[in-house]
């Protein structure tokens, strides 16, 4: 019998943990979108691997303009806390 293990998805992140997580660039809260934690102020998307947030700038991807909510468009991305 060949059983496949399913990787934990983003729903494995508790609401309490999500409240604590911050973007390492801006120190602003992140939001959960699909299987990624996003900081719209820095325009970075941080992956979630095996249910664990990877909050490293070098592992983050740049968000495209169409992934940014209207309220953040046209703003200069933050790279340090205000």
mmCIF file of the N, C-alpha and C atoms, coordinates in Angstrom:
data_MODEL
# 
_entry.id   MODEL 
# 
loop_
_atom_site.group_PDB 
_atom_site.id 
_atom_site.type_symbol 
_atom_site.label_atom_id 
_atom_site.label_alt_id 
_atom_site.label_comp_id 
_atom_site.label_asym_id 
_atom_site.label_entity_id 
_atom_site.label_seq_id 
_atom_site.pdbx_PDB_ins_code 
_atom_site.Cartn_x 
_atom_site.Cartn_y 
_atom_site.Cartn_z 
_atom_site.occupancy 
_atom_site.B_iso_or_equiv 
_atom_site.pdbx_formal_charge 
_atom_site.auth_seq_id 
_atom_site.auth_comp_id 
_atom_site.auth_asym_id 
_atom_site.auth_atom_id 
_atom_site.pdbx_PDB_model_num 
ATOM 1   N N  . UNK A 1 1  ? 0.837  -1.167 0.000  1.00 0.00 ? 1  UNK A N  1 
ATOM 2   C CA . UNK A 1 1  ? 0.000  0.000  0.000  1.00 0.00 ? 1  UNK A CA 1 
ATOM 3   C C  . UNK A 1 1  ? 0.893  1.245  0.000  1.00 0.00 ? 1  UNK A C  1 
ATOM 4   N N  . UNK A 1 2  ? 0.614  2.150  -0.911 1.00 0.00 ? 2  UNK A N  1 
ATOM 5   C CA . UNK A 1 2  ? 1.418  3.363  -1.062 1.00 0.00 ? 2  UNK A CA 1 
ATOM 6   C C  . UNK A 1 2  ? 0.641  4.551  -0.506 1.00 0.00 ? 2  UNK A C  1 
ATOM 7   N N  . UNK A 1 3  ? 0.995  4.975  0.698  1.00 0.00 ? 3  UNK A N  1 
ATOM 8   C CA . UNK A 1 3  ? 0.320  6.114  1.313  1.00 0.00 ? 3  UNK A CA 1 
ATOM 9   C C  . UNK A 1 3  ? 1.107  7.379  1.056  1.00 0.00 ? 3  UNK A C  1 
ATOM 10  N N  . UNK A 1 4  ? 0.407  8.423  0.683  1.00 0.00 ? 4  UNK A N  1 
ATOM 11  C CA . UNK A 1 4  ? 1.050  9.719  0.499  1.00 0.00 ? 4  UNK A CA 1 
ATOM 12  C C  . UNK A 1 4  ? 0.726  10.601 1.687  1.00 0.00 ? 4  UNK A C  1 
ATOM 13  N N  . UNK A 1 5  ? 1.759  11.225 2.232  1.00 0.00 ? 5  UNK A N  1 
ATOM 14  C CA . UNK A 1 5  ? 1.547  12.175 3.321  1.00 0.00 ? 5  UNK A CA 1 
ATOM 15  C C  . UNK A 1 5  ? 1.219  13.524 2.713  1.00 0.00 ? 5  UNK A C  1 
ATOM 16  N N  . UNK A 1 6  ? 0.232  14.167 3.270  1.00 0.00 ? 6  UNK A N  1 
ATOM 17  C CA . UNK A 1 6  ? -0.094 15.515 2.830  1.00 0.00 ? 6  UNK A CA 1 
ATOM 18  C C  . UNK A 1 6  ? 0.603  16.497 3.752  1.00 0.00 ? 6  UNK A C  1 
ATOM 19  N N  . UNK A 1 7  ? 1.249  17.477 3.129  1.00 0.00 ? 7  UNK A N  1 
ATOM 20  C CA . UNK A 1 7  ? 1.916  18.513 3.914  1.00 0.00 ? 7  UNK A CA 1 
ATOM 21  C C  . UNK A 1 7  ? 0.863  19.361 4.614  1.00 0.00 ? 7  UNK A C  1 
ATOM 22  N N  . UNK A 1 8  ? 1.142  19.782 5.848  1.00 0.00 ? 8  UNK A N  1 
ATOM 23  C CA . UNK A 1 8  ? 0.192  20.680 6.526  1.00 0.00 ? 8  UNK A CA 1 
ATOM 24  C C  . UNK A 1 8  ? 0.024  21.952 5.722  1.00 0.00 ? 8  UNK A C  1 
ATOM 25  N N  . UNK A 1 9  ? -1.169 22.455 5.683  1.00 0.00 ? 9  UNK A N  1 
ATOM 26  C CA . UNK A 1 9  ? -1.389 23.692 4.944  1.00 0.00 ? 9  UNK A CA 1 
ATOM 27  C C  . UNK A 1 9  ? -1.379 24.882 5.895  1.00 0.00 ? 9  UNK A C  1 
ATOM 28  N N  . UNK A 1 10 ? -1.612 26.028 5.322  1.00 0.00 ? 10 UNK A N  1 
ATOM 29  C CA . UNK A 1 10 ? -1.551 27.271 6.096  1.00 0.00 ? 10 UNK A CA 1 
ATOM 30  C C  . UNK A 1 10 ? -2.572 27.298 7.215  1.00 0.00 ? 10 UNK A C  1 
ATOM 31  N N  . UNK A 1 11 ? -3.644 26.516 7.095  1.00 0.00 ? 11 UNK A N  1 
ATOM 32  C CA . UNK A 1 11 ? -4.660 26.531 8.154  1.00 0.00 ? 11 UNK A CA 1 
ATOM 33  C C  . UNK A 1 11 ? -4.114 25.966 9.458  1.00 0.00 ? 11 UNK A C  1 
ATOM 34  N N  . UNK A 1 12 ? -2.920 25.349 9.407  1.00 0.00 ? 12 UNK A N  1 
ATOM 35  C CA . UNK A 1 12 ? -2.287 24.835 10.615 1.00 0.00 ? 12 UNK A CA 1 
ATOM 36  C C  . UNK A 1 12 ? -1.726 25.973 11.476 1.00 0.00 ? 12 UNK A C  1 
ATOM 37  N N  . UNK A 1 13 ? -1.675 27.174 10.935 1.00 0.00 ? 13 UNK A N  1 
ATOM 38  C CA . UNK A 1 13 ? -1.185 28.318 11.699 1.00 0.00 ? 13 UNK A CA 1 
ATOM 39  C C  . UNK A 1 13 ? -2.336 28.867 12.533 1.00 0.00 ? 13 UNK A C  1 
ATOM 40  N N  . UNK A 1 14 ? -2.118 28.908 13.822 1.00 0.00 ? 14 UNK A N  1 
ATOM 41  C CA . UNK A 1 14 ? -3.176 29.363 14.725 1.00 0.00 ? 14 UNK A CA 1 
ATOM 42  C C  . UNK A 1 14 ? -3.351 30.876 14.626 1.00 0.00 ? 14 UNK A C  1 
ATOM 43  N N  . UNK A 1 15 ? -4.514 31.316 15.008 1.00 0.00 ? 15 UNK A N  1 
ATOM 44  C CA . UNK A 1 15 ? -4.798 32.753 15.017 1.00 0.00 ? 15 UNK A CA 1 
ATOM 45  C C  . UNK A 1 15 ? -3.866 33.470 15.990 1.00 0.00 ? 15 UNK A C  1 
ATOM 46  N N  . UNK A 1 16 ? -3.534 32.808 17.095 1.00 0.00 ? 16 UNK A N  1 
ATOM 47  C CA . UNK A 1 16 ? -2.625 33.407 18.077 1.00 0.00 ? 16 UNK A CA 1 
ATOM 48  C C  . UNK A 1 16 ? -1.239 33.622 17.490 1.00 0.00 ? 16 UNK A C  1 
ATOM 49  N N  . UNK A 1 17 ? -0.732 32.629 16.746 1.00 0.00 ? 17 UNK A N  1 
ATOM 50  C CA . UNK A 1 17 ? 0.580  32.763 16.114 1.00 0.00 ? 17 UNK A CA 1 
ATOM 51  C C  . UNK A 1 17 ? 0.549  33.847 15.049 1.00 0.00 ? 17 UNK A C  1 
ATOM 52  N N  . UNK A 1 18 ? -0.504 33.866 14.261 1.00 0.00 ? 18 UNK A N  1 
ATOM 53  C CA . UNK A 1 18 ? -0.625 34.869 13.207 1.00 0.00 ? 18 UNK A CA 1 
ATOM 54  C C  . UNK A 1 18 ? -0.601 36.284 13.790 1.00 0.00 ? 18 UNK A C  1 
ATOM 55  N N  . UNK A 1 19 ? -1.202 36.473 14.945 1.00 0.00 ? 19 UNK A N  1 
ATOM 56  C CA . UNK A 1 19 ? -1.183 37.792 15.602 1.00 0.00 ? 19 UNK A CA 1 
ATOM 57  C C  . UNK A 1 19 ? 0.225  38.215 16.003 1.00 0.00 ? 19 UNK A C  1 
ATOM 58  N N  . UNK A 1 20 ? 1.076  37.252 16.303 1.00 0.00 ? 20 UNK A N  1 
ATOM 59  C CA . UNK A 1 20 ? 2.433  37.553 16.757 1.00 0.00 ? 20 UNK A CA 1 
ATOM 60  C C  . UNK A 1 20 ? 3.423  37.789 15.619 1.00 0.00 ? 20 UNK A C  1 
ATOM 61  N N  . UNK A 1 21 ? 3.165  37.182 14.466 1.00 0.00 ? 21 UNK A N  1 
ATOM 62  C CA . UNK A 1 21 ? 4.125  37.249 13.363 1.00 0.00 ? 21 UNK A CA 1 
ATOM 63  C C  . UNK A 1 21 ? 4.193  38.648 12.765 1.00 0.00 ? 21 UNK A C  1 
ATOM 64  N N  . UNK A 1 22 ? 5.406  39.070 12.454 1.00 0.00 ? 22 UNK A N  1 
ATOM 65  C CA . UNK A 1 22 ? 5.657  40.386 11.862 1.00 0.00 ? 22 UNK A CA 1 
ATOM 66  C C  . UNK A 1 22 ? 6.650  40.243 10.724 1.00 0.00 ? 22 UNK A C  1 
ATOM 67  N N  . UNK A 1 23 ? 6.536  41.124 9.752  1.00 0.00 ? 23 UNK A N  1 
ATOM 68  C CA . UNK A 1 23 ? 7.487  41.173 8.653  1.00 0.00 ? 23 UNK A CA 1 
ATOM 69  C C  . UNK A 1 23 ? 8.854  41.564 9.229  1.00 0.00 ? 23 UNK A C  1 
ATOM 70  N N  . UNK A 1 24 ? 9.919  40.833 8.892  1.00 0.00 ? 24 UNK A N  1 
ATOM 71  C CA . UNK A 1 24 ? 11.231 41.185 9.421  1.00 0.00 ? 24 UNK A CA 1 
ATOM 72  C C  . UNK A 1 24 ? 11.784 42.497 8.861  1.00 0.00 ? 24 UNK A C  1 
ATOM 73  N N  . UNK A 1 25 ? 11.251 42.959 7.743  1.00 0.00 ? 25 UNK A N  1 
ATOM 74  C CA . UNK A 1 25 ? 11.698 44.230 7.170  1.00 0.00 ? 25 UNK A CA 1 
ATOM 75  C C  . UNK A 1 25 ? 11.027 45.432 7.819  1.00 0.00 ? 25 UNK A C  1 
ATOM 76  N N  . UNK A 1 26 ? 9.722  45.349 7.970  1.00 0.00 ? 26 UNK A N  1 
ATOM 77  C CA . UNK A 1 26 ? 8.945  46.506 8.416  1.00 0.00 ? 26 UNK A CA 1 
ATOM 78  C C  . UNK A 1 26 ? 8.457  46.417 9.856  1.00 0.00 ? 26 UNK A C  1 
ATOM 79  N N  . UNK A 1 27 ? 8.455  45.215 10.388 1.00 0.00 ? 27 UNK A N  1 
ATOM 80  C CA . UNK A 1 27 ? 7.902  44.918 11.716 1.00 0.00 ? 27 UNK A CA 1 
ATOM 81  C C  . UNK A 1 27 ? 6.390  45.138 11.760 1.00 0.00 ? 27 UNK A C  1 
ATOM 82  N N  . UNK A 1 28 ? 5.761  45.149 10.586 1.00 0.00 ? 28 UNK A N  1 
ATOM 83  C CA . UNK A 1 28 ? 4.302  45.285 10.488 1.00 0.00 ? 28 UNK A CA 1 
ATOM 84  C C  . UNK A 1 28 ? 3.675  43.887 10.510 1.00 0.00 ? 28 UNK A C  1 
ATOM 85  N N  . UNK A 1 29 ? 2.402  43.780 10.909 1.00 0.00 ? 29 UNK A N  1 
ATOM 86  C CA . UNK A 1 29 ? 1.727  42.477 10.881 1.00 0.00 ? 29 UNK A CA 1 
ATOM 87  C C  . UNK A 1 29 ? 1.648  41.931 9.451  1.00 0.00 ? 29 UNK A C  1 
ATOM 88  N N  . UNK A 1 30 ? 1.598  40.612 9.362  1.00 0.00 ? 30 UNK A N  1 
ATOM 89  C CA . UNK A 1 30 ? 1.429  39.949 8.072  1.00 0.00 ? 30 UNK A CA 1 
ATOM 90  C C  . UNK A 1 30 ? 0.013  39.392 7.993  1.00 0.00 ? 30 UNK A C  1 
ATOM 91  N N  . UNK A 1 31 ? -0.438 39.131 6.773  1.00 0.00 ? 31 UNK A N  1 
ATOM 92  C CA . UNK A 1 31 ? -1.752 38.531 6.568  1.00 0.00 ? 31 UNK A CA 1 
ATOM 93  C C  . UNK A 1 31 ? -1.564 37.199 5.855  1.00 0.00 ? 31 UNK A C  1 
ATOM 94  N N  . UNK A 1 32 ? -2.442 36.278 6.162  1.00 0.00 ? 32 UNK A N  1 
ATOM 95  C CA . UNK A 1 32 ? -2.395 34.944 5.568  1.00 0.00 ? 32 UNK A CA 1 
ATOM 96  C C  . UNK A 1 32 ? -3.216 34.937 4.291  1.00 0.00 ? 32 UNK A C  1 
ATOM 97  N N  . UNK A 1 33 ? -2.568 34.604 3.181  1.00 0.00 ? 33 UNK A N  1 
ATOM 98  C CA . UNK A 1 33 ? -3.241 34.478 1.895  1.00 0.00 ? 33 UNK A CA 1 
ATOM 99  C C  . UNK A 1 33 ? -2.781 33.164 1.277  1.00 0.00 ? 33 UNK A C  1 
ATOM 100 N N  . UNK A 1 34 ? -3.724 32.255 1.087  1.00 0.00 ? 34 UNK A N  1 
ATOM 101 C CA . UNK A 1 34 ? -3.417 30.915 0.593  1.00 0.00 ? 34 UNK A CA 1 
ATOM 102 C C  . UNK A 1 34 ? -2.366 30.280 1.497  1.00 0.00 ? 34 UNK A C  1 
ATOM 103 N N  . UNK A 1 35 ? -1.218 29.928 0.967  1.00 0.00 ? 35 UNK A N  1 
ATOM 104 C CA . UNK A 1 35 ? -0.171 29.281 1.762  1.00 0.00 ? 35 UNK A CA 1 
ATOM 105 C C  . UNK A 1 35 ? 1.033  30.215 1.879  1.00 0.00 ? 35 UNK A C  1 
ATOM 106 N N  . UNK A 1 36 ? 0.742  31.466 2.204  1.00 0.00 ? 36 UNK A N  1 
ATOM 107 C CA . UNK A 1 36 ? 1.790  32.481 2.240  1.00 0.00 ? 36 UNK A CA 1 
ATOM 108 C C  . UNK A 1 36 ? 1.396  33.570 3.235  1.00 0.00 ? 36 UNK A C  1 
ATOM 109 N N  . UNK A 1 37 ? 2.395  34.153 3.868  1.00 0.00 ? 37 UNK A N  1 
ATOM 110 C CA . UNK A 1 37 ? 2.179  35.296 4.747  1.00 0.00 ? 37 UNK A CA 1 
ATOM 111 C C  . UNK A 1 37 ? 2.652  36.534 4.007  1.00 0.00 ? 37 UNK A C  1 
ATOM 112 N N  . UNK A 1 38 ? 1.787  37.514 3.886  1.00 0.00 ? 38 UNK A N  1 
ATOM 113 C CA . UNK A 1 38 ? 2.115  38.694 3.085  1.00 0.00 ? 38 UNK A CA 1 
ATOM 114 C C  . UNK A 1 38 ? 2.215  39.945 3.942  1.00 0.00 ? 38 UNK A C  1 
ATOM 115 N N  . UNK A 1 39 ? 3.200  40.765 3.579  1.00 0.00 ? 39 UNK A N  1 
ATOM 116 C CA . UNK A 1 39 ? 3.330  42.101 4.142  1.00 0.00 ? 39 UNK A CA 1 
ATOM 117 C C  . UNK A 1 39 ? 3.188  43.056 2.969  1.00 0.00 ? 39 UNK A C  1 
ATOM 118 N N  . UNK A 1 40 ? 2.090  43.782 2.950  1.00 0.00 ? 40 UNK A N  1 
ATOM 119 C CA . UNK A 1 40 ? 1.849  44.683 1.832  1.00 0.00 ? 40 UNK A CA 1 
ATOM 120 C C  . UNK A 1 40 ? 2.716  45.933 1.900  1.00 0.00 ? 40 UNK A C  1 
ATOM 121 N N  . UNK A 1 41 ? 3.137  46.310 3.100  1.00 0.00 ? 41 UNK A N  1 
ATOM 122 C CA . UNK A 1 41 ? 3.995  47.481 3.230  1.00 0.00 ? 41 UNK A CA 1 
ATOM 123 C C  . UNK A 1 41 ? 5.374  47.259 2.597  1.00 0.00 ? 41 UNK A C  1 
ATOM 124 N N  . UNK A 1 42 ? 5.916  46.046 2.740  1.00 0.00 ? 42 UNK A N  1 
ATOM 125 C CA . UNK A 1 42 ? 7.217  45.731 2.143  1.00 0.00 ? 42 UNK A CA 1 
ATOM 126 C C  . UNK A 1 42 ? 7.078  45.064 0.781  1.00 0.00 ? 42 UNK A C  1 
ATOM 127 N N  . UNK A 1 43 ? 5.849  44.650 0.443  1.00 0.00 ? 43 UNK A N  1 
ATOM 128 C CA . UNK A 1 43 ? 5.551  43.946 -0.802 1.00 0.00 ? 43 UNK A CA 1 
ATOM 129 C C  . UNK A 1 43 ? 6.272  42.600 -0.880 1.00 0.00 ? 43 UNK A C  1 
ATOM 130 N N  . UNK A 1 44 ? 6.290  41.886 0.250  1.00 0.00 ? 44 UNK A N  1 
ATOM 131 C CA . UNK A 1 44 ? 6.933  40.581 0.344  1.00 0.00 ? 44 UNK A CA 1 
ATOM 132 C C  . UNK A 1 44 ? 5.919  39.514 0.714  1.00 0.00 ? 44 UNK A C  1 
ATOM 133 N N  . UNK A 1 45 ? 6.134  38.316 0.177  1.00 0.00 ? 45 UNK A N  1 
ATOM 134 C CA . UNK A 1 45 ? 5.344  37.148 0.519  1.00 0.00 ? 45 UNK A CA 1 
ATOM 135 C C  . UNK A 1 45 ? 6.263  36.095 1.117  1.00 0.00 ? 45 UNK A C  1 
ATOM 136 N N  . UNK A 1 46 ? 5.985  35.694 2.346  1.00 0.00 ? 46 UNK A N  1 
ATOM 137 C CA . UNK A 1 46 ? 6.811  34.730 3.064  1.00 0.00 ? 46 UNK A CA 1 
ATOM 138 C C  . UNK A 1 46 ? 6.163  33.348 2.977  1.00 0.00 ? 46 UNK A C  1 
ATOM 139 N N  . UNK A 1 47 ? 6.929  32.338 2.577  1.00 0.00 ? 47 UNK A N  1 
ATOM 140 C CA . UNK A 1 47 ? 6.347  31.005 2.405  1.00 0.00 ? 47 UNK A CA 1 
ATOM 141 C C  . UNK A 1 47 ? 6.036  30.331 3.738  1.00 0.00 ? 47 UNK A C  1 
ATOM 142 N N  . UNK A 1 48 ? 5.151  29.354 3.655  1.00 0.00 ? 48 UNK A N  1 
ATOM 143 C CA . UNK A 1 48 ? 4.862  28.472 4.783  1.00 0.00 ? 48 UNK A CA 1 
ATOM 144 C C  . UNK A 1 48 ? 5.244  27.081 4.297  1.00 0.00 ? 48 UNK A C  1 
ATOM 145 N N  . UNK A 1 49 ? 6.226  26.488 4.928  1.00 0.00 ? 49 UNK A N  1 
ATOM 146 C CA . UNK A 1 49 ? 6.719  25.171 4.515  1.00 0.00 ? 49 UNK A CA 1 
ATOM 147 C C  . UNK A 1 49 ? 6.443  24.155 5.612  1.00 0.00 ? 49 UNK A C  1 
ATOM 148 N N  . UNK A 1 50 ? 5.716  23.113 5.262  1.00 0.00 ? 50 UNK A N  1 
ATOM 149 C CA . UNK A 1 50 ? 5.329  22.076 6.220  1.00 0.00 ? 50 UNK A CA 1 
ATOM 150 C C  . UNK A 1 50 ? 4.664  22.670 7.453  1.00 0.00 ? 50 UNK A C  1 
ATOM 151 N N  . UNK A 1 51 ? 3.846  23.700 7.232  1.00 0.00 ? 51 UNK A N  1 
ATOM 152 C CA . UNK A 1 51 ? 3.108  24.326 8.316  1.00 0.00 ? 51 UNK A CA 1 
ATOM 153 C C  . UNK A 1 51 ? 3.906  25.312 9.144  1.00 0.00 ? 51 UNK A C  1 
ATOM 154 N N  . UNK A 1 52 ? 5.166  25.580 8.735  1.00 0.00 ? 52 UNK A N  1 
ATOM 155 C CA . UNK A 1 52 ? 6.042  26.476 9.484  1.00 0.00 ? 52 UNK A CA 1 
ATOM 156 C C  . UNK A 1 52 ? 6.301  27.738 8.676  1.00 0.00 ? 52 UNK A C  1 
ATOM 157 N N  . UNK A 1 53 ? 5.988  28.922 9.228  1.00 0.00 ? 53 UNK A N  1 
ATOM 158 C CA . UNK A 1 53 ? 6.276  30.169 8.521  1.00 0.00 ? 53 UNK A CA 1 
ATOM 159 C C  . UNK A 1 53 ? 7.786  30.371 8.383  1.00 0.00 ? 53 UNK A C  1 
ATOM 160 N N  . UNK A 1 54 ? 8.217  30.715 7.188  1.00 0.00 ? 54 UNK A N  1 
ATOM 161 C CA . UNK A 1 54 ? 9.629  31.004 6.940  1.00 0.00 ? 54 UNK A CA 1 
ATOM 162 C C  . UNK A 1 54 ? 9.747  32.517 6.808  1.00 0.00 ? 54 UNK A C  1 
ATOM 163 N N  . UNK A 1 55 ? 10.083 33.154 7.907  1.00 0.00 ? 55 UNK A N  1 
ATOM 164 C CA . UNK A 1 55 ? 10.101 34.618 7.975  1.00 0.00 ? 55 UNK A CA 1 
ATOM 165 C C  . UNK A 1 55 ? 11.505 35.165 7.720  1.00 0.00 ? 55 UNK A C  1 
ATOM 166 N N  . UNK A 1 56 ? 12.090 34.745 6.623  1.00 0.00 ? 56 UNK A N  1 
ATOM 167 C CA . UNK A 1 56 ? 13.415 35.201 6.216  1.00 0.00 ? 56 UNK A CA 1 
ATOM 168 C C  . UNK A 1 56 ? 13.285 36.008 4.939  1.00 0.00 ? 56 UNK A C  1 
ATOM 169 N N  . UNK A 1 57 ? 13.852 37.190 4.917  1.00 0.00 ? 57 UNK A N  1 
ATOM 170 C CA . UNK A 1 57 ? 13.750 38.064 3.749  1.00 0.00 ? 57 UNK A CA 1 
ATOM 171 C C  . UNK A 1 57 ? 14.307 37.372 2.513  1.00 0.00 ? 57 UNK A C  1 
ATOM 172 N N  . UNK A 1 58 ? 15.402 36.639 2.671  1.00 0.00 ? 58 UNK A N  1 
ATOM 173 C CA . UNK A 1 58 ? 16.018 35.979 1.514  1.00 0.00 ? 58 UNK A CA 1 
ATOM 174 C C  . UNK A 1 58 ? 15.168 34.830 0.958  1.00 0.00 ? 58 UNK A C  1 
ATOM 175 N N  . UNK A 1 59 ? 14.186 34.362 1.716  1.00 0.00 ? 59 UNK A N  1 
ATOM 176 C CA . UNK A 1 59 ? 13.273 33.318 1.245  1.00 0.00 ? 59 UNK A CA 1 
ATOM 177 C C  . UNK A 1 59 ? 11.954 33.896 0.727  1.00 0.00 ? 59 UNK A C  1 
ATOM 178 N N  . UNK A 1 60 ? 11.729 35.174 0.975  1.00 0.00 ? 60 UNK A N  1 
ATOM 179 C CA . UNK A 1 60 ? 10.479 35.822 0.562  1.00 0.00 ? 60 UNK A CA 1 
ATOM 180 C C  . UNK A 1 60 ? 10.493 36.106 -0.933 1.00 0.00 ? 60 UNK A C  1 
ATOM 181 N N  . UNK A 1 61 ? 9.300  36.208 -1.475 1.00 0.00 ? 61 UNK A N  1 
ATOM 182 C CA . UNK A 1 61 ? 9.188  36.600 -2.885 1.00 0.00 ? 61 UNK A CA 1 
ATOM 183 C C  . UNK A 1 61 ? 8.589  37.994 -2.949 1.00 0.00 ? 61 UNK A C  1 
ATOM 184 N N  . UNK A 1 62 ? 8.889  38.693 -4.021 1.00 0.00 ? 62 UNK A N  1 
ATOM 185 C CA . UNK A 1 62 ? 8.299  40.009 -4.249 1.00 0.00 ? 62 UNK A CA 1 
ATOM 186 C C  . UNK A 1 62 ? 6.877  39.823 -4.758 1.00 0.00 ? 62 UNK A C  1 
ATOM 187 N N  . UNK A 1 63 ? 5.936  40.546 -4.172 1.00 0.00 ? 63 UNK A N  1 
ATOM 188 C CA . UNK A 1 63 ? 4.551  40.482 -4.617 1.00 0.00 ? 63 UNK A CA 1 
ATOM 189 C C  . UNK A 1 63 ? 4.388  41.303 -5.887 1.00 0.00 ? 63 UNK A C  1 
ATOM 190 N N  . UNK A 1 64 ? 3.578  40.803 -6.794 1.00 0.00 ? 64 UNK A N  1 
ATOM 191 C CA . UNK A 1 64 ? 3.300  41.556 -8.015 1.00 0.00 ? 64 UNK A CA 1 
ATOM 192 C C  . UNK A 1 64 ? 2.285  42.655 -7.703 1.00 0.00 ? 64 UNK A C  1 
ATOM 193 N N  . UNK A 1 65 ? 2.216  43.627 -8.573 1.00 0.00 ? 65 UNK A N  1 
ATOM 194 C CA . UNK A 1 65 ? 1.317  44.775 -8.369 1.00 0.00 ? 65 UNK A CA 1 
ATOM 195 C C  . UNK A 1 65 ? -0.137 44.329 -8.227 1.00 0.00 ? 65 UNK A C  1 
ATOM 196 N N  . UNK A 1 66 ? -0.542 43.294 -8.976 1.00 0.00 ? 66 UNK A N  1 
ATOM 197 C CA . UNK A 1 66 ? -1.938 42.851 -8.891 1.00 0.00 ? 66 UNK A CA 1 
ATOM 198 C C  . UNK A 1 66 ? -2.231 42.055 -7.623 1.00 0.00 ? 66 UNK A C  1 
ATOM 199 N N  . UNK A 1 67 ? -1.216 41.719 -6.831 1.00 0.00 ? 67 UNK A N  1 
ATOM 200 C CA . UNK A 1 67 ? -1.413 41.039 -5.550 1.00 0.00 ? 67 UNK A CA 1 
ATOM 201 C C  . UNK A 1 67 ? -1.516 42.030 -4.393 1.00 0.00 ? 67 UNK A C  1 
ATOM 202 N N  . UNK A 1 68 ? -1.250 43.293 -4.677 1.00 0.00 ? 68 UNK A N  1 
ATOM 203 C CA . UNK A 1 68 ? -1.274 44.340 -3.666 1.00 0.00 ? 68 UNK A CA 1 
ATOM 204 C C  . UNK A 1 68 ? -2.676 44.950 -3.609 1.00 0.00 ? 68 UNK A C  1 
ATOM 205 N N  . UNK A 1 69 ? -3.279 45.045 -2.420 1.00 0.00 ? 69 UNK A N  1 
ATOM 206 C CA . UNK A 1 69 ? -4.585 45.703 -2.333 1.00 0.00 ? 69 UNK A CA 1 
ATOM 207 C C  . UNK A 1 69 ? -4.508 47.156 -2.799 1.00 0.00 ? 69 UNK A C  1 
ATOM 208 N N  . UNK A 1 70 ? -5.597 47.624 -3.310 1.00 0.00 ? 70 UNK A N  1 
ATOM 209 C CA . UNK A 1 70 ? -5.692 48.989 -3.854 1.00 0.00 ? 70 UNK A CA 1 
ATOM 210 C C  . UNK A 1 70 ? -5.164 50.040 -2.875 1.00 0.00 ? 70 UNK A C  1 
ATOM 211 N N  . UNK A 1 71 ? -5.446 49.861 -1.595 1.00 0.00 ? 71 UNK A N  1 
ATOM 212 C CA . UNK A 1 71 ? -5.047 50.859 -0.600 1.00 0.00 ? 71 UNK A CA 1 
ATOM 213 C C  . UNK A 1 71 ? -3.528 50.979 -0.430 1.00 0.00 ? 71 UNK A C  1 
ATOM 214 N N  . UNK A 1 72 ? -2.765 49.982 -0.894 1.00 0.00 ? 72 UNK A N  1 
ATOM 215 C CA . UNK A 1 72 ? -1.303 50.019 -0.768 1.00 0.00 ? 72 UNK A CA 1 
ATOM 216 C C  . UNK A 1 72 ? -0.610 50.367 -2.082 1.00 0.00 ? 72 UNK A C  1 
ATOM 217 N N  . UNK A 1 73 ? -1.357 50.375 -3.170 1.00 0.00 ? 73 UNK A N  1 
ATOM 218 C CA . UNK A 1 73 ? -0.746 50.652 -4.478 1.00 0.00 ? 73 UNK A CA 1 
ATOM 219 C C  . UNK A 1 73 ? -0.293 52.097 -4.558 1.00 0.00 ? 73 UNK A C  1 
ATOM 220 N N  . UNK A 1 74 ? 0.829  52.296 -5.235 1.00 0.00 ? 74 UNK A N  1 
ATOM 221 C CA . UNK A 1 74 ? 1.358  53.639 -5.409 1.00 0.00 ? 74 UNK A CA 1 
ATOM 222 C C  . UNK A 1 74 ? 2.234  54.103 -4.248 1.00 0.00 ? 74 UNK A C  1 
ATOM 223 N N  . UNK A 1 75 ? 2.291  53.310 -3.184 1.00 0.00 ? 75 UNK A N  1 
ATOM 224 C CA . UNK A 1 75 ? 3.145  53.666 -2.054 1.00 0.00 ? 75 UNK A CA 1 
ATOM 225 C C  . UNK A 1 75 ? 4.532  53.059 -2.255 1.00 0.00 ? 75 UNK A C  1 
ATOM 226 N N  . UNK A 1 76 ? 5.534  53.726 -1.747 1.00 0.00 ? 76 UNK A N  1 
ATOM 227 C CA . UNK A 1 76 ? 6.884  53.190 -1.799 1.00 0.00 ? 76 UNK A CA 1 
ATOM 228 C C  . UNK A 1 76 ? 6.994  52.054 -0.791 1.00 0.00 ? 76 UNK A C  1 
ATOM 229 N N  . UNK A 1 77 ? 7.505  50.873 -1.216 1.00 0.00 ? 77 UNK A N  1 
ATOM 230 C CA . UNK A 1 77 ? 7.654  49.782 -0.257 1.00 0.00 ? 77 UNK A CA 1 
ATOM 231 C C  . UNK A 1 77 ? 8.581  50.153 0.897  1.00 0.00 ? 77 UNK A C  1 
ATOM 232 N N  . UNK A 1 78 ? 8.173  49.776 2.103  1.00 0.00 ? 78 UNK A N  1 
ATOM 233 C CA . UNK A 1 78 ? 8.994  50.029 3.279  1.00 0.00 ? 78 UNK A CA 1 
ATOM 234 C C  . UNK A 1 78 ? 10.064 48.945 3.390  1.00 0.00 ? 78 UNK A C  1 
ATOM 235 N N  . UNK A 1 79 ? 11.247 49.331 3.804  1.00 0.00 ? 79 UNK A N  1 
ATOM 236 C CA . UNK A 1 79 ? 12.311 48.360 4.003  1.00 0.00 ? 79 UNK A CA 1 
ATOM 237 C C  . UNK A 1 79 ? 12.851 48.409 5.426  1.00 0.00 ? 79 UNK A C  1 
ATOM 238 N N  . UNK A 1 80 ? 12.274 49.269 6.250  1.00 0.00 ? 80 UNK A N  1 
ATOM 239 C CA . UNK A 1 80 ? 12.667 49.378 7.647  1.00 0.00 ? 80 UNK A CA 1 
ATOM 240 C C  . UNK A 1 80 ? 11.474 49.893 8.447  1.00 0.00 ? 80 UNK A C  1 
ATOM 241 N N  . UNK A 1 81 ? 11.440 49.606 9.737  1.00 0.00 ? 81 UNK A N  1 
ATOM 242 C CA . UNK A 1 81 ? 10.317 50.084 10.542 1.00 0.00 ? 81 UNK A CA 1 
ATOM 243 C C  . UNK A 1 81 ? 10.239 51.600 10.556 1.00 0.00 ? 81 UNK A C  1 
ATOM 244 N N  . UNK A 1 82 ? 9.012  52.091 10.627 1.00 0.00 ? 82 UNK A N  1 
ATOM 245 C CA . UNK A 1 82 ? 8.797  53.539 10.707 1.00 0.00 ? 82 UNK A CA 1 
ATOM 246 C C  . UNK A 1 82 ? 9.056  54.030 12.110 1.00 0.00 ? 82 UNK A C  1 
# 
